[in-house]
Amino acid sequence: MEEREGATETTSSDRTSAPVDAEVTIVSPEDGTTVTSPVAVEFALEGMEVAEAGTDREGTGHHHLLVDVDTLPPMDAPLPSTEQIIHFGGGQTSTEVELEPGEHTLQLLLGDHMHVPHEPPIMSEKITITVE
């Protein structure tokens, strides 16, 4: 069973609404680049504000970085906290990630105050990087 630190086990039928123009992106690294580990990753959010987990305020959310995730987690439940789904509940907008040499994918998914993706989900494009 996957660990769910900082998240509850209940599902949410009332997902937090997100503005239709909200957008999250990975500013760096760029898709297709070759990098060294640790990998510096910078996030951007437009149309909403970043807030710490637990902040129940309209138009806010916090980042989750999906590393090498092939199948998206359920969108109606709190995101699990795993080595592949990294939570930034402190409102962080950048990080450094230790990755083994090889090809990796990165994607951002915004979560509400309870770590549940918004409706509609605010998700970046998946990028692919190569770690030397």
Secondary structure, DSSP 8 states (H G I E B T S, - for coil): ----TTS-S---SS--B--TT-EEEEEES-TT-EE-SSEEEEEEEESSEE--TT---TTEEEEEEEES-SS---TTS-----SSEEE-TT---EEEE---SEEEEEEEEEE-TTS-B-BS--B---EEEEE-
